[in-house]
């Protein structure tokens, strides 16, 4: 029985391994942004009013009352990708 479970990639007879999903156990999970250390040589990106509004809209669309770290990171990325427009 043990050899069969090892061959199929299943850890338990109650939870059989689904074909194509056995690789998920061997890959290293991506670390969360809040668990990473701060960047050493980059200056922080100051969000513009438009970027703040975009982050707030993204948060409202997701059902949150205010933007979280991920919304702000997304807004900063969008701001860096777009060249700054002169008013």
Buried (B, 14 or more C-beta within 10 A) or exposed (E): EEEEBEEEBBEEEEEEBEEEEEEEEEEEEEEEEEEEEEEEEEEEBEBBEEBBEBBBEBBEEEEEEEBEEBBBBBBBEBBEEEEEEEE
